[in-house]
Amino acid sequence: MKSFIAVFAVAVSLFLGICAEVRAQEISNPEPTISAPAPSIPPNADPVTATRAWLDTVPPDKKAKSDAYFEGGY
């Protein structure tokens, strides 16, 4: 019984040591920062007109497929 407790204590110590090491590695590597320029939107932009202009570029067959999917025609 004493040997079981000793083996268990060693196993727990190793496990906790590995977890602490992994945690330390995670903290020491900061996340890279991504800087992207903010989109420039003209002050007189109309979202409805822009959306309609984009939707008009969708081919009719793809629009029909999308509409059928939306209506439950899988």
Backbone hydrogen bonds, N-H to C=O, Kabsch-Sander energy under -0.5 kcal/mol:
donor,donor_aa,acceptor,acceptor_aa,energy
5,I,1,M,-2.1
6,A,2,K,-2.1
7,V,3,S,-2.7
8,F,4,F,-2.8
9,A,5,I,-2.5
10,V,6,A,-2.2
11,A,7,V,-2.6
12,V,8,F,-2.6
13,S,9,A,-2.2
14,L,10,V,-2.6
15,F,11,A,-2.6
16,L,12,V,-2.8
17,G,13,S,-2.3
18,I,14,L,-2.5
19,C,15,F,-2.5
20,A,16,L,-2.3
21,E,17,G,-2.0
22,V,18,I,-2.5
23,R,19,C,-2.4
24,A,20,A,-2.2
25,Q,21,E,-2.0
26,E,22,V,-2.1
27,I,23,R,-2.0
28,S,24,A,-1.9
29,N,25,Q,-0.9
35,S,33,T,-0.6
36,A,34,I,-0.6
41,I,39,P,-0.7
45,A,42,P,-1.7
50,A,46,D,-2.4
51,T,47,P,-2.5
52,R,48,V,-2.4
53,A,49,T,-2.4
54,W,50,A,-2.0
55,L,51,T,-2.8
56,D,52,R,-1.9
57,T,54,W,-1.5
58,V,55,L,-1.2
63,K,59,P,-2.2
64,A,60,P,-2.5
65,K,61,D,-2.0
66,S,62,K,-2.3
67,D,63,K,-2.8
68,A,64,A,-2.4
69,Y,65,K,-2.2
70,F,66,S,-2.4
71,E,67,D,-2.0
72,G,69,Y,-1.3
73,G,68,A,-3.7
74,Y,72,G,-1.6
